[in-house]
């Protein structure tokens, strides 16, 4: 049975017809995950507006007036596999938020990791995960100068590109501060805190850690 063309993560292009098979559904789910985490994963090419409108097919894709604004042109399997192996902090939090206050975030993660954790129920994707406090703490290793240990989830640089571009634009506009150095490298805790900018939003200010 053909799958409707509005299932845009299963189709390579707007006109491709695919059969409803377990393998095709897995491909669709894999791509939904990549879209949800990266917004513009590296496996797609975004069409310019004129091309997207010219190629629109409302007769086979009733959603969004038949516009299919991208094509899947590269392999997405490697991108998905890079997310497996353990707990993953959402890429947008890694790139745009938590790395602005690495000391405070790691202090918090250290405290939580001491709890008698036996399972974790995240807000998205697979739930009821059998992990410990040590596993929880390992998910924040991206905030350390030594980087993410082998075997743990580490998104590909190509998939981070959209968020990296957004980071530059947000810093230039003053919406977010420049990242301080990461702990565990050449800078002491006190030096990192001195280079950390504490911004307030709607009367709520980022907490300051003790030196």
Legacy VTK file of the C-alpha trace (Angstrom):
# vtk DataFile Version 3.0
C-alpha trace
ASCII
DATASET POLYDATA
POINTS 211 float
0.000 0.000 0.000
1.551 3.345 -1.029
2.100 5.890 1.734
0.522 9.350 1.207
3.062 11.867 -0.021
2.523 14.203 2.920
4.620 11.773 4.995
7.570 13.895 3.953
10.253 12.175 5.997
9.672 8.862 4.234
10.013 10.263 0.718
13.241 11.385 -0.931
11.318 13.846 -3.146
7.726 14.984 -3.481
7.001 12.633 -6.374
8.555 9.476 -4.967
6.076 6.701 -4.209
7.086 4.361 -1.395
5.429 1.254 -0.030
4.236 0.971 3.556
6.845 -1.398 4.945
8.584 -1.622 8.344
11.830 -0.483 6.745
10.209 2.601 5.220
8.577 3.468 8.533
11.950 3.169 10.264
13.410 5.544 7.708
10.603 7.996 8.337
11.037 7.812 12.110
14.797 8.248 11.797
14.312 11.412 9.799
11.631 12.770 12.123
14.150 12.463 14.950
16.773 14.341 12.932
14.325 17.105 12.070
13.206 17.418 15.668
16.744 17.704 16.989
18.495 19.726 14.284
15.669 21.506 12.368
17.742 21.289 9.167
19.708 18.012 9.201
22.691 17.700 6.885
21.037 15.019 4.742
18.610 17.486 3.154
18.935 20.237 0.579
16.582 23.172 1.025
15.026 24.437 -2.192
14.838 28.125 -2.953
11.350 29.612 -2.820
10.906 29.842 -6.593
11.869 26.191 -7.114
9.693 24.949 -4.265
6.674 26.828 -5.619
7.330 25.733 -9.194
7.549 22.066 -8.157
4.588 22.082 -5.808
2.121 19.229 -6.271
-1.153 19.803 -4.426
-2.611 16.874 -6.356
-0.380 14.393 -4.521
0.491 16.371 -1.397
-2.390 18.332 0.071
-0.361 19.639 3.011
1.142 23.131 2.715
-0.464 23.705 -0.698
1.608 20.900 -2.166
4.946 22.515 -1.377
7.766 20.112 -0.492
10.625 22.515 0.367
13.480 20.017 0.596
14.859 16.801 -0.845
16.706 14.060 1.006
19.910 13.883 -1.018
22.432 12.432 1.443
22.535 9.412 3.711
20.930 10.097 7.081
21.878 6.805 8.747
25.260 8.048 10.008
23.604 11.123 11.494
21.121 8.954 13.359
23.735 6.467 14.575
25.769 9.334 16.016
22.888 9.965 18.433
22.929 6.466 19.908
24.916 4.893 22.731
23.583 6.696 25.781
21.697 9.728 27.019
21.715 12.819 24.801
21.177 16.439 25.784
19.173 18.134 23.032
21.543 19.735 20.487
19.864 23.143 20.755
20.578 23.137 24.495
24.158 22.062 23.865
24.863 24.740 21.281
22.849 27.762 22.347
22.053 27.594 26.060
23.903 25.307 28.455
27.378 26.106 27.131
26.889 29.727 28.242
27.086 28.628 31.887
29.118 25.400 31.914
30.211 25.625 35.554
26.680 26.013 36.884
25.299 23.291 34.612
28.001 20.800 35.573
27.546 21.614 39.269
23.857 20.808 38.865
24.580 17.615 36.919
27.044 16.515 39.600
24.381 16.905 42.290
21.712 15.057 40.317
24.119 12.241 39.511
24.340 11.463 43.229
20.656 10.591 43.402
19.759 6.861 43.462
18.619 6.938 39.835
17.465 3.651 38.306
15.571 4.872 35.269
15.003 8.091 33.350
11.807 9.120 31.580
12.629 11.864 29.047
10.129 14.209 27.457
10.805 12.939 23.935
11.719 9.798 22.011
12.148 6.478 23.842
11.154 6.529 27.503
11.611 4.475 30.663
15.362 4.261 30.107
17.390 2.070 32.440
20.211 4.449 33.337
22.019 5.523 36.511
23.223 8.823 37.895
26.620 8.141 36.370
25.005 7.805 32.943
23.110 11.053 33.515
26.323 12.896 34.357
28.061 11.481 31.277
25.441 13.142 29.063
26.901 16.525 30.043
30.462 15.697 29.025
30.053 17.990 26.012
30.564 20.826 28.509
34.052 19.617 29.407
37.227 20.516 27.547
38.124 16.851 27.052
34.940 16.357 25.027
32.509 13.477 24.730
34.058 10.055 25.472
34.016 7.441 22.685
30.846 5.392 22.578
28.532 8.129 23.826
26.171 10.130 21.588
27.964 12.889 19.688
26.080 14.623 16.863
27.959 15.106 13.605
29.386 18.573 12.974
27.442 18.768 9.709
24.151 18.339 11.555
25.136 21.053 14.035
25.689 23.568 11.212
22.266 25.238 11.345
22.552 25.698 15.104
26.128 26.959 14.684
24.921 29.578 12.202
22.109 30.545 14.572
24.627 30.887 17.400
26.656 33.415 15.420
23.587 35.463 14.529
22.275 35.420 18.101
25.631 36.515 19.517
25.916 39.324 16.979
22.440 40.544 17.910
23.212 40.403 21.621
20.518 37.821 22.301
23.034 35.381 23.780
26.472 35.861 25.280
29.782 34.497 24.085
30.695 31.090 25.504
33.282 31.024 28.288
36.058 28.394 28.221
35.018 24.863 29.127
36.081 23.299 32.444
38.913 20.799 32.525
41.199 22.672 30.164
43.704 25.495 30.586
41.395 27.722 32.617
40.611 27.450 36.314
37.089 27.436 37.697
37.517 31.008 38.895
38.801 32.179 35.511
35.876 30.552 33.709
33.386 32.199 36.047
34.983 35.591 35.394
34.397 35.085 31.663
30.809 33.923 32.131
28.087 36.455 31.318
24.994 36.267 33.514
21.959 37.510 31.621
18.466 38.134 32.921
15.248 37.454 31.043
11.801 38.535 32.276
13.234 39.239 35.707
14.858 35.809 35.990
18.638 35.774 36.134
21.031 32.911 35.565
22.416 31.641 38.892
26.031 32.320 39.777
28.228 29.533 41.078
30.750 29.961 43.864
34.376 30.238 42.699
LINES 1 212
211 0 1 2 3 4 5 6 7 8 9 10 11 12 13 14 15 16 17 18 19 20 21 22 23 24 25 26 27 28 29 30 31 32 33 34 35 36 37 38 39 40 41 42 43 44 45 46 47 48 49 50 51 52 53 54 55 56 57 58 59 60 61 62 63 64 65 66 67 68 69 70 71 72 73 74 75 76 77 78 79 80 81 82 83 84 85 86 87 88 89 90 91 92 93 94 95 96 97 98 99 100 101 102 103 104 105 106 107 108 109 110 111 112 113 114 115 116 117 118 119 120 121 122 123 124 125 126 127 128 129 130 131 132 133 134 135 136 137 138 139 140 141 142 143 144 145 146 147 148 149 150 151 152 153 154 155 156 157 158 159 160 161 162 163 164 165 166 167 168 169 170 171 172 173 174 175 176 177 178 179 180 181 182 183 184 185 186 187 188 189 190 191 192 193 194 195 196 197 198 199 200 201 202 203 204 205 206 207 208 209 210
